[in-house]
Amino acid sequence: MQTLMLWTVAAPFFTGGGEGDRWLDDLVDAPAHRFLKIPAAPSHGGDWHRRATRATPVGQWLRHWRQSARALDRGEGVVTVFPQLALTAAIQRRIGRRDTPIVAWCFNVGRFPTGWKQRLASFLLRSIDMFVVHSRGEVALLRDRLMIDEARVCFVPLQRAAIPVLAEEQTEAPFALAMGSANRDYATLYEACRRTGLPLALVAARRALPAEQPPPNVTLHANLDPVACLRLAQQARLSIVPLADVAAASGQITMVEAMRMGRPLIVTDTIGSRDYVVDDATGLLVPPRDPAALAAAMQRLWDDAALRSRLSSGARRFAEDNLSDEAAAAALVRILDAVATRRQG
């Protein structure tokens, strides 16, 4: 019989109260598990989208270190969200020779270390009991690049709560939309826009944009808050997620939000998109770095209202069944049950 276990949950977006602290543990009703959120210290590092680079600043690493230390001190098990917290918790567990189980949720490594950094990361991450990734392709990536046993990696689709209707589709002045900064291939999108002439709104950090000026039919937006981004996504006729590195899992937040809102979607075919977008059923997949193929998909979806309606319905149904908070919370319980049973056995 499994005994009651206290899991501390550490996420960098926990502030110690408010609606923003809601996470999957709030949806878990399992007698074997109870949870305690560990908030992060206030950040003074500025907005992520305004950073000049993707690298995590030293001050942010210190915040992760302190947060993961509190999680290890107060919990019988630890759930971390994002790789940085998982790494700091793994280091502290190894240094302190603790036996506290760690579940690394949302272990989405954008760029893998190489050389001695790769070997060191592989050694330290052996302290993690279970890694949760959001694409099946990442299971093999963690095995091959960090030498992590596949038995310790679990695929769970990225989730998003239901999104309220904030705006209607803009029909008098329709436009396509692309947003996001991680691993984006906006150079290919620029060329596709030149070929089609279709109006496009682009929301991204400056560091994600090509050095060249955008075509005249592309309007750049910056510093929008999350609500404004969702409103813009609902106003757009279609959404595009052009991705650069086909071996990296990225763009999933944008994809999942579009699918939850039932928006017509065009996505580059990568390991991070194949578990979400079924070509011609829940969206359109296009080959990487192929402006002609992307332009053709954009024009096809722009011109075909019946296709947009069919893809929207398919995306919404898939998201409701597979990409909800409730589905992810059920997966969290299964993972915690397995880790706790293995430890108690």
RODO-2510 file (C-alpha; in nm, 4 decimals, decimal comma):
residues 345
     n   res          X          Y          Z
     1     m     0,0000     0,0000     0,0000
     2     q     0,1370     0,3399    -0,0978
     3     t     0,1873     0,5852     0,1881
     4     l     0,0998     0,9543     0,1779
     5     m     0,3813     1,1591     0,0244
     6     l     0,4422     1,5341     0,0279
     7     w     0,5712     1,6700    -0,3025
     8     t     0,7128     2,0201    -0,3189
     9     v     0,6569     2,1850    -0,6572
    10     a     0,9091     2,4430    -0,7798
    11     a     0,8349     2,6529    -1,0869
    12     p     1,0011     2,9843    -1,1769
    13     f     0,6603     3,1459    -1,2310
    14     f     0,5347     3,0761    -0,8756
    15     t     0,5100     3,4034    -0,6825
    16     g     0,3576     3,2873    -0,3541
    17     g    -0,0063     3,3532    -0,4268
    18     g    -0,2598     3,4513    -0,6889
    19     e    -0,4063     3,2982    -1,0006
    20     g    -0,0648     3,2778    -1,1668
    21     d     0,0402     3,0089    -0,9195
    22     r    -0,2239     2,7628    -1,0349
    23     w    -0,0669     2,4496    -1,1796
    24     l    -0,1407     2,0814    -1,2366
    25     d    -0,1138     1,9888    -0,8685
    26     d    -0,4284     2,1933    -0,8053
    27     l    -0,6228     1,9456    -1,0197
    28     v    -0,4876     1,6311    -0,8521
    29     d    -0,7243     1,4437    -0,6201
    30     a    -0,5152     1,1435    -0,5225
    31     p    -0,4981     1,0177    -0,1635
    32     a    -0,1326     0,9140    -0,1966
    33     h    -0,0055     1,2631    -0,2839
    34     r    -0,0242     1,6104    -0,1382
    35     f     0,1578     1,9172    -0,2636
    36     l     0,3305     2,2334    -0,1446
    37     k     0,4266     2,5074    -0,3896
    38     i     0,7672     2,6681    -0,3425
    39     p     0,7667     3,0255    -0,4794
    40     a     1,0618     3,1834    -0,6521
    41     a     1,2291     3,4932    -0,5145
    42     p     1,1257     3,8183    -0,6867
    43     s     1,3145     3,8765    -1,0098
    44     h     1,4878     4,1994    -1,1002
    45     g     1,6281     4,0735    -1,4272
    46     g     1,3793     4,2355    -1,6622
    47     d     1,1427     4,0854    -1,9122
    48     w     1,2627     3,7701    -2,0946
    49     h     1,1642     3,9048    -2,4369
    50     r     1,3905     4,2054    -2,3963
    51     r     1,7040     4,0058    -2,3263
    52     a     1,9816     4,0292    -2,5807
    53     t     2,0570     3,6556    -2,5587
    54     r     1,8832     3,3318    -2,4664
    55     a     2,1370     3,2519    -2,1932
    56     t     2,0093     3,2370    -1,8348
    57     p     2,1669     3,5246    -1,6340
    58     v     2,3710     3,4507    -1,3209
    59     g     2,1096     3,6157    -1,1012
    60     q     1,8428     3,3867    -1,2414
    61     w     2,0578     3,0811    -1,1681
    62     l     2,0886     3,1986    -0,8071
    63     r     1,7102     3,2253    -0,7819
    64     h     1,6779     2,8709    -0,9172
    65     w     1,9398     2,7477    -0,6697
    66     r     1,7588     2,8959    -0,3691
    67     q     1,4185     2,7778    -0,4857
    68     s     1,5290     2,4198    -0,5487
    69     a     1,7099     2,4161    -0,2109
    70     r     1,3859     2,5108    -0,0331
    71     a     1,1998     2,2451    -0,2286
    72     l     1,4459     1,9731    -0,1262
    73     d     1,4418     2,0849     0,2380
    74     r     1,0639     2,0810     0,2707
    75     g     0,9489     1,7908     0,0555
    76     e     0,9581     1,4130     0,0610
    77     g     0,9677     1,4411    -0,3180
    78     v     1,0283     1,7310    -0,5566
    79     v     0,8652     1,8266    -0,8863
    80     t     1,0553     2,0901    -1,0851
    81     v     0,9323     2,2809    -1,3896
    82     f     1,1863     2,3633    -1,6641
    83     p     1,5439     2,2303    -1,6978
    84     q     1,7261     2,4952    -1,4934
    85     l     1,5426     2,4085    -1,1722
    86     a     1,5840     2,0373    -1,2420
    87     l     1,9604     2,0834    -1,2802
    88     t     2,0035     2,2874    -0,9620
    89     a     1,7931     2,0369    -0,7665
    90     a     1,9990     1,7481    -0,9079
    91     i     2,3262     1,9158    -0,8073
    92     q     2,2016     1,9832    -0,4551
    93     r     2,0694     1,6337    -0,4130
    94     r     2,4053     1,4899    -0,5182
    95     i     2,6076     1,7284    -0,2993
    96     g     2,3877     1,6615     0,0029
    97     r     2,3721     1,2878    -0,0664
    98     r     1,9961     1,3032    -0,0350
    99     d     1,7541     1,0307    -0,1358
   100     t     1,4691     1,2690    -0,2243
   101     p     1,3058     1,1668    -0,5545
   102     i     1,2952     1,4363    -0,8240
   103     v     1,0551     1,4553    -1,1178
   104     a     1,1717     1,7021    -1,3834
   105     w     0,8582     1,8259    -1,5591
   106     c     0,8857     2,0180    -1,8867
   107     f     1,2491     1,9201    -1,9414
   108     n     1,2667     2,1010    -2,2745
   109     v     1,6350     2,1449    -2,3550
   110     g     1,6704     2,3873    -2,6439
   111     r     2,0464     2,3607    -2,6896
   112     f     2,2370     2,0591    -2,5641
   113     p     2,5844     2,1063    -2,4133
   114     t     2,8855     1,9501    -2,5806
   115     g     3,2256     1,8219    -2,4686
   116     w     3,3002     1,8320    -2,0959
   117     k     2,9803     2,0261    -2,0263
   118     q     2,7823     1,7407    -2,1810
   119     r     2,9619     1,4813    -1,9682
   120     l     2,9140     1,6879    -1,6520
   121     a     2,5430     1,7431    -1,7215
   122     s     2,4962     1,3718    -1,7868
   123     f     2,6605     1,2869    -1,4545
   124     l     2,4626     1,5406    -1,2517
   125     l     2,1276     1,4544    -1,4107
   126     r     2,1553     1,0942    -1,2936
   127     s     2,0035     1,2274    -0,9722
   128     i     1,6716     1,2810    -1,1513
   129     d     1,4210     0,9980    -1,1149
   130     m     1,1939     1,0895    -1,4068
   131     f     1,2164     1,3397    -1,6920
   132     v     0,8936     1,4609    -1,8523
   133     v     0,9260     1,5834    -2,2108
   134     h     0,6634     1,7168    -2,4471
   135     s     0,7580     1,5386    -2,7683
   136     r     0,8383     1,1747    -2,8325
   137     g     1,1484     1,2710    -3,0276
   138     e     1,3035     1,4184    -2,7137
   139     v     1,3170     1,0736    -2,5530
   140     a     1,5832     0,9677    -2,8037
   141     l     1,7565     1,3063    -2,7780
   142     l     1,8042     1,2731    -2,4025
   143     r     1,9281     0,9182    -2,4516
   144     d     2,1755     1,0037    -2,7244
   145     r     2,3016     1,3429    -2,6046
   146     l     2,2850     1,3137    -2,2258
   147     m     2,3037     0,9341    -2,1907
   148     i     1,9771     0,9228    -1,9951
   149     d     1,8062     0,5837    -1,9793
   150     e     1,4812     0,5893    -2,1797
   151     a     1,3065     0,4232    -1,8838
   152     r     1,3538     0,7522    -1,6967
   153     v     1,1970     0,9682    -1,9697
   154     c     0,8216     1,0045    -2,0163
   155     f     0,6344     1,1826    -2,2956
   156     v     0,3364     1,3901    -2,1831
   157     p     0,1742     1,6351    -2,4280
   158     l     0,2141     1,9984    -2,3341
   159     q    -0,1083     2,1266    -2,1839
   160     r    -0,2998     2,4523    -2,1699
   161     a    -0,6176     2,5436    -1,9845
   162     a    -0,9228     2,6416    -2,1858
   163     i    -0,8772     2,9936    -2,3243
   164     p    -1,1673     3,2395    -2,3062
   165     v    -1,2921     3,4146    -2,6175
   166     l    -1,1387     3,7607    -2,6150
   167     a    -1,1989     3,8713    -2,9735
   168     e    -1,3619     3,7714    -3,2992
   169     e    -1,1739     3,6970    -3,6202
   170     q    -1,0925     4,0147    -3,8108
   171     t    -1,2842     3,9724    -4,1375
   172     e    -1,2774     4,3263    -4,2761
   173     a    -0,8986     4,3460    -4,2705
   174     p    -0,7839     3,9828    -4,2389
   175     f    -0,4255     3,8930    -4,1554
   176     a    -0,2075     3,5940    -4,0771
   177     l    -0,0121     3,5734    -3,7528
   178     a     0,3242     3,4386    -3,6384
   179     m     0,4515     3,4746    -3,2834
   180     g     0,7240     3,3425    -3,0586
   181     s     1,1023     3,3693    -3,0350
   182     a     1,2508     3,0253    -2,9647
   183     n     1,4031     2,8472    -3,2652
   184     r     1,1989     3,0458    -3,5170
   185     d     1,2795     3,0564    -3,8879
   186     y     1,1527     3,4007    -3,9722
   187     a     1,3872     3,4337    -4,2701
   188     t     1,1889     3,1617    -4,4504
   189     l     0,8634     3,3260    -4,3391
   190     y     0,9788     3,6625    -4,4775
   191     e     1,0436     3,5037    -4,8165
   192     a     0,7060     3,3253    -4,8120
   193     c     0,5374     3,6571    -4,7352
   194     r     0,7158     3,8218    -5,0271
   195     r     0,5850     3,5500    -5,2574
   196     t     0,2245     3,5639    -5,1374
   197     g     0,1844     3,9310    -5,0491
   198     l    -0,0481     3,8254    -4,7659
   199     p    -0,0639     4,0601    -4,4656
   200     l     0,1091     3,9147    -4,1605
   201     a     0,1446     4,0300    -3,8001
   202     l     0,4669     3,9105    -3,6378
   203     v     0,5174     3,9103    -3,2596
   204     a     0,8736     3,8237    -3,1539
   205     a     1,1743     3,9428    -2,9593
   206     r     1,4257     4,1416    -3,1613
   207     r     1,6893     3,8697    -3,1150
   208     a     1,4668     3,6225    -3,3032
   209     l     1,4289     3,8396    -3,6147
   210     p     1,6480     3,8308    -3,9268
   211     a     1,8922     4,1153    -3,9765
   212     e     1,7145     4,2125    -4,2985
   213     q     1,4142     4,4410    -4,3021
   214     p     1,0761     4,2632    -4,3168
   215     p     0,8690     4,2748    -4,6367
   216     p     0,6193     4,5633    -4,6498
   217     n     0,3257     4,3255    -4,5876
   218     v     0,4737     4,2170    -4,2489
   219     t     0,3910     4,4260    -3,9408
   220     l     0,6195     4,3781    -3,6390
   221     h     0,4835     4,3857    -3,2829
   222     a     0,6806     4,3813    -2,9587
   223     n     0,6255     4,4014    -2,5831
   224     l     0,2705     4,2663    -2,5950
   225     d     0,1368     4,1125    -2,2758
   226     p    -0,0073     3,7558    -2,2849
   227     v    -0,3675     3,8766    -2,3061
   228     a    -0,2873     4,0971    -2,6049
   229     c    -0,1144     3,8024    -2,7748
   230     l    -0,4181     3,5783    -2,7261
   231     r    -0,6484     3,8500    -2,8558
   232     l    -0,4329     3,8924    -3,1658
   233     a    -0,4312     3,5145    -3,2228
   234     q    -0,8104     3,5065    -3,2142
   235     q    -0,8353     3,7976    -3,4567
   236     a    -0,6024     3,6375    -3,7129
   237     r    -0,7337     3,4317    -4,0037
   238     l    -0,4567     3,1745    -3,9541
   239     s    -0,1454     3,1164    -3,7446
   240     i     0,2020     3,0130    -3,8643
   241     v     0,4816     2,8576    -3,6567
   242     p     0,7994     2,8473    -3,8731
   243     l     1,0777     2,6543    -3,6988
   244     a     1,4509     2,6418    -3,7711
   245     d     1,6098     2,3420    -3,5972
   246     v     1,4126     2,0295    -3,6873
   247     a     1,5867     1,8300    -3,4113
   248     a     1,4736     2,0700    -3,1367
   249     a     1,1333     2,0659    -2,9698
   250     s     1,0076     2,4229    -2,9689
   251     g     0,7071     2,6299    -3,0642
   252     q     0,4747     2,4002    -2,8727
   253     i     0,3217     2,6686    -2,6512
   254     t     0,2171     2,8667    -2,9572
   255     m     0,0847     2,5512    -3,1257
   256     v    -0,1093     2,4309    -2,8240
   257     e    -0,2667     2,7701    -2,7599
   258     a    -0,3728     2,7979    -3,1242
   259     m    -0,5254     2,4499    -3,1120
   260     r    -0,7056     2,5202    -2,7841
   261     m    -0,8574     2,8271    -2,9508
   262     g    -0,9425     2,6301    -3,2641
   263     r    -0,7264     2,8386    -3,4939
   264     p    -0,6120     2,7193    -3,8411
   265     l    -0,2443     2,6364    -3,8135
   266     i     0,0632     2,5948    -4,0357
   267     v     0,3719     2,4487    -3,8663
   268     t     0,7177     2,3360    -3,9772
   269     d     0,7532     1,9575    -3,9622
   270     t     0,9904     1,8959    -3,6668
   271     i     1,0183     1,6541    -3,3752
   272     g     0,8325     1,9075    -3,1609
   273     s     0,5308     1,9447    -3,3898
   274     r     0,4568     1,5885    -3,5034
   275     d     0,2929     1,4891    -3,1751
   276     y     0,0445     1,7762    -3,2084
   277     v    -0,0216     1,8612    -3,5707
   278     v    -0,1555     1,5861    -3,7947
   279     d    -0,1150     1,7085    -4,1504
   280     d    -0,4464     1,8033    -4,3150
   281     a    -0,6381     1,7005    -4,0015
   282     t    -0,5409     1,9356    -3,7174
   283     g    -0,3209     2,1692    -3,9221
   284     l    -0,0794     2,1805    -4,2140
   285     l     0,2816     2,0614    -4,1878
   286     v     0,5435     2,2101    -4,4209
   287     p     0,9066     2,1065    -4,4849
   288     p     1,1775     2,3070    -4,3065
   289     r     1,3508     2,5988    -4,4803
   290     d     1,1235     2,5743    -4,7863
   291     p     0,9726     2,9172    -4,8604
   292     a     0,7895     2,7869    -5,1681
   293     a     0,6127     2,5154    -4,9674
   294     l     0,5313     2,7581    -4,6870
   295     a     0,3974     3,0165    -4,9326
   296     a     0,1803     2,7518    -5,0994
   297     a     0,0376     2,6389    -4,7642
   298     m    -0,0299     2,9982    -4,6604
   299     q    -0,2108     3,0779    -4,9850
   300     r    -0,4081     2,7524    -4,9756
   301     l    -0,5309     2,8064    -4,6199
   302     w    -0,5952     3,1771    -4,6768
   303     d    -0,8180     3,1100    -4,9785
   304     d    -1,0079     2,8014    -4,8546
   305     a    -1,2644     2,8821    -4,5835
   306     a    -1,3880     2,5215    -4,5734
   307     l    -1,0337     2,3945    -4,5099
   308     r    -0,9833     2,6504    -4,2334
   309     s    -1,3083     2,5409    -4,0689
   310     r    -1,2206     2,1705    -4,0912
   311     l    -0,8693     2,2177    -3,9503
   312     s    -1,0008     2,4438    -3,6744
   313     s    -1,2554     2,1841    -3,5641
   314     g    -0,9985     1,9050    -3,5762
   315     a    -0,7465     2,1071    -3,3765
   316     r    -1,0004     2,2029    -3,1106
   317     r    -1,1196     1,8424    -3,0644
   318     f    -0,7633     1,7091    -3,0424
   319     a    -0,6693     1,9761    -2,7900
   320     e    -0,9735     1,9173    -2,5692
   321     d    -0,9014     1,5435    -2,5590
   322     n    -0,5230     1,5504    -2,5242
   323     l    -0,3859     1,8951    -2,4372
   324     s    -0,5961     2,0004    -2,1382
   325     d    -0,4745     2,0647    -1,7840
   326     e    -0,6919     1,7758    -1,6687
   327     a    -0,5212     1,5298    -1,9056
   328     a    -0,1760     1,6449    -1,7915
   329     a    -0,2737     1,6268    -1,4224
   330     a    -0,3811     1,2645    -1,4721
   331     a    -0,0418     1,1934    -1,6301
   332     l     0,1318     1,3643    -1,3357
   333     v    -0,0447     1,1303    -1,0926
   334     r     0,0603     0,8233    -1,2913
   335     i     0,4231     0,9407    -1,2923
   336     l     0,4282     1,0220    -0,9204
   337     d     0,2663     0,6869    -0,8417
   338     a     0,5361     0,5071    -1,0421
   339     v     0,8234     0,7015    -0,8841
   340     a     0,6897     0,6602    -0,5300
   341     t     0,6219     0,2890    -0,5772
   342     r     0,9707     0,2337    -0,7167
   343     r     1,1254     0,4196    -0,4211
   344     q     0,9158     0,2382    -0,1602
   345     g     0,9883    -0,0963    -0,3207
***
